[in-house]
Amino acid sequence: MSLGILAGGVVGALAVLVALFKLMWRVAEPNEALIISGSNHKNEGLGEGMGFRIVTGRGTLVLPGVQAVRKLSLDLNETQLSVECVTHQGIPLKVRGVVIFKVGDDFVSIANAARRFLDQQKLMSERVHIVFAGHLRAIVGGLTVEDMIRDREKLTGQARSACGTEMEKLGLIVDSLQIHEIEDPTGYIKNLAAPHAAAVQRDARIAQAEANRRATEAEQQAAARMSEATRDSEILQAGYQAERDQASAKARQAGPLADAAARQEVVVQETRVAELESHRKEQQLQAEVRKPADALAYETRTLAAAERDARILAAEAEARKTELASAATATATRVTGEAEAAAAHAKGLAVAEATRAKGLAEAEAIKARAAALAENQEAVVAQQLAEKWPQIVEAGASAFGNVDQMVLLNGADGMAEMFAKALTMGGTGLGLARQLLATMNPAGPAQGAPAAPAAAGKVAVPAPRTEEITVGDDPDA
């Protein structure tokens, strides 16, 4: 029982000690400083009897009711500057900028800031603005507008230097001072920049014109190269198109060329057939015409030779006769008689031989003509009629020779009909010849062949008579 009470008392005492420790223990954050007042403490860098202690970055025990603990922020602060100033030239300007500051990290700065801003930390920005505004007005009053524009860093450095001592007394340090803008309500800066702006604008226009010129030249050169490339491309395309057209034409002509080659082969074969047929006909003519003609020529040559030999023999006999006559009258008479008898006998033999050869040749010619007539009567008759056709037409037309007046009522048709009748009258011989050939006996040409050509060459033509001919459409006319 007593042990339990004792253990409970120990636990309670421990709990009270922990609570008291938590209540008494304070820890300073990295961005703050603890200001502990209520007892005398000595801090490094500070004199004795300051009346408060500074703690940063660590913990410390604070006696409740005896010591007071307050926090001083070490964070960055900023204040916007908007200061109306007048330059050394008397030109009003408005300077706009920003100041970034904080409480110094050393105990002296913390102590100075704690004495001035511990309960008024929100008023730091306003106080800093007042300090920098006064110094900026003083600095700008000693500068010209040109100095401020051309060397803004100088203005910033002078402002920081002028405010450094006062900021140190306040326990503050300036991390950054930036002059953002210098406003000129009078337009001095604008007028000051006008000549430079005009020069810049002039240079810009010149540069733009030069750039435009170069761009134009480049565009023209590019256009020329494009035109050249287009020309080369079109030439190549035209060449390719010509090749394609040529290939297409060849492809289209392949069929007709093949047909033409086939027809050419057919023509060649037909030509060969025609040549063979011509050769056959030539051989036939050789057998049917040339050989009989050669026989006739041989006959003529034989007759001529026989006649020549007869004349030679006659001449020799005459010479012999003369020679013998000079030797002796009686002998000459006898020899002459014998010579004349021999010559008469030889001459009779030669005449008989010639007559026989001529008869044989005429018989062969008649036989050949009969054979030709038997094979192609139409050709023979046509040939003879063609040779006599002018006379046949002239005989047909002579029927109109004694006509004094001719009246044609049907115009051109009547004239055509009249000429057709005339030609019909002239061509009557062709029909007669064909009729005669049709009624002839196949054996007849051998016997009466000579009479056929003679009959074919003669055409019966009616006697001309004088009359008036009228042609018209009206039957009564």
Secondary structure by P-SEA (a helix, b strand, c coil): caaaaaaaaaaaaaaaaaaaaaaabbbbcccbbbbbccbbbbcccccccccccccccbbbbbbcccbbbbbbbcbbbbbbbbbbbcccccbbbbbbbcccccccccaaaaaaaaacccccccaaaaaaaaaaaaaaaaaaaaccaaaaaacaaaaaaaaaaaaaaaaaaaccccccccccbbbbccaaaaaaaaaaaaaaaaaaaaaaaaaaaaaaaaaaaaaaaaaaaaaaaaaaaaaaaaaaaaaaaaaaaaaaaaaaaaaaaaaaaaaaaaaaaaaaaaaaaaaccaaaaaaaaaaaaaaaaaaaaaaaaaaaaaaaaaaaaaacaaaaaaaaaaaaaaaaaaaaaaaaaaaaaaaaaaaaaaaaaaaaaaacaaaaaaaaaaaaaaaaaaaaacccccccbbbbccaaaaaaaaaaaaaaaaaaaaaaaaaaaaacccccccccaaaaaaaaabbbbccbbbbbbbbcccccc
